[in-house]
Amino acid sequence: MIRVTFNLNSDHQITAFKMQGHADSGPYGQDIVCAAASALSISTINALTDVAKTSPHVDSDSDNGGFLNVTEISLSHDAQVIMQTFFDGMNDVAESYPKNIKVKMFEK
């Protein structure tokens, strides 16, 4: 199962997210839940960098897969709109595939 956690500050802005695990909803290369989560997360990081012109800290395990930790997310309006869109997209996937992905939000 993929577990996605979002960290919020006291103003309910997303400051970080972590994604870990494997969806296991299909064979390698045909796992649509994994593909959706990967596409959403990569697009989000690219948008934070290229559209919002910010520099989040990204830590991933590309050898073993199944791990992505993004911190130092900007509190700018553009970055937060991108993060809210990512959160909404991940929730949509989780609602459709609750056995394969869980999304949680934590306030720090």
C-alpha positions as CSV (number, residue, x, y, z in Angstrom):
1,M,0.0,0.0,0.0
2,I,1.1,3.5,-0.8
3,R,0.9,5.9,2.2
4,V,1.0,9.6,1.6
5,T,1.3,12.0,4.5
6,F,1.0,15.8,4.3
7,N,2.3,18.1,7.0
8,L,0.5,21.4,7.6
9,N,1.6,24.4,9.6
10,S,-0.8,26.3,11.9
11,D,-2.1,28.3,9.0
12,H,-3.1,25.1,7.2
13,Q,-0.4,25.5,4.5
14,I,1.3,22.3,3.2
15,T,4.9,22.4,4.3
16,A,6.0,18.8,3.3
17,F,4.8,15.5,2.1
18,K,6.0,11.9,2.2
19,M,5.0,9.0,-0.1
20,Q,6.1,5.5,0.7
21,G,5.2,1.9,-0.2
22,H,3.9,0.2,-3.3
23,A,0.3,0.0,-4.5
24,D,0.5,-3.6,-5.6
25,S,-2.7,-3.1,-7.7
26,G,-1.2,-4.9,-10.8
27,P,1.9,-6.3,-12.3
28,Y,5.0,-4.1,-12.6
29,G,4.5,-1.7,-15.5
30,Q,0.7,-2.2,-15.4
31,D,0.0,-0.9,-11.9
32,I,-2.4,2.0,-12.6
33,V,-2.5,3.2,-8.9
34,C,1.3,3.4,-8.9
35,A,1.3,5.2,-12.2
36,A,-1.3,7.8,-11.0
37,A,0.6,8.5,-7.8
38,S,3.9,8.7,-9.6
39,A,2.6,11.1,-12.3
40,L,0.9,13.3,-9.7
41,S,4.0,13.5,-7.5
42,I,6.5,14.1,-10.3
43,S,4.2,16.7,-11.9
44,T,3.9,18.5,-8.5
45,I,7.6,18.7,-8.0
46,N,8.1,19.9,-11.5
47,A,5.4,22.5,-11.0
48,L,6.9,23.7,-7.7
49,T,10.2,24.2,-9.5
50,D,9.2,25.4,-12.9
51,V,5.9,27.2,-12.3
52,A,6.1,28.5,-8.8
53,K,9.9,29.0,-9.1
54,T,10.6,27.5,-5.8
55,S,13.2,24.9,-4.6
56,P,11.7,22.2,-2.4
57,H,14.1,19.7,-0.9
58,V,13.5,16.3,-2.5
59,D,14.7,13.0,-1.2
60,S,13.9,9.8,-3.0
61,D,15.0,6.2,-3.4
62,S,15.2,5.6,-7.1
63,D,17.0,2.3,-6.7
64,N,14.3,0.6,-4.6
65,G,11.4,2.9,-5.4
66,G,8.5,3.4,-3.0
67,F,9.9,6.4,-1.2
68,L,9.6,10.2,-1.8
69,N,10.0,12.9,0.8
70,V,9.5,16.5,-0.1
71,T,10.2,19.2,2.4
72,E,10.9,23.0,2.5
73,I,7.8,23.6,0.4
74,S,7.3,27.3,-0.2
75,L,4.4,29.1,1.5
76,S,3.9,31.3,-1.6
77,H,0.4,31.4,-3.1
78,D,1.4,29.6,-6.3
79,A,3.2,26.8,-4.4
80,Q,0.2,26.3,-2.1
81,V,-2.2,26.1,-5.0
82,I,0.0,23.5,-6.6
83,M,0.1,21.5,-3.3
84,Q,-3.6,21.7,-2.8
85,T,-4.2,20.4,-6.3
86,F,-1.7,17.5,-5.6
87,F,-3.5,16.8,-2.3
88,D,-6.9,16.8,-4.0
89,G,-5.6,14.5,-6.8
90,M,-4.1,12.0,-4.3
91,N,-7.4,12.0,-2.4
92,D,-9.3,11.2,-5.6
93,V,-7.0,8.2,-6.3
94,A,-7.3,7.0,-2.7
95,E,-11.1,7.2,-2.8
96,S,-11.1,5.1,-6.0
97,Y,-8.5,2.6,-4.7
98,P,-8.8,2.5,-0.9
99,K,-7.0,-0.9,-0.6
100,N,-3.9,0.5,-2.5
101,I,-3.4,4.1,-1.2
102,K,-4.0,6.0,2.0
103,V,-3.7,9.8,2.4
104,K,-3.4,11.5,5.8
105,M,-2.8,15.1,6.8
106,F,-1.0,16.2,10.0
107,E,-0.7,19.6,11.6
108,K,2.6,20.5,13.1
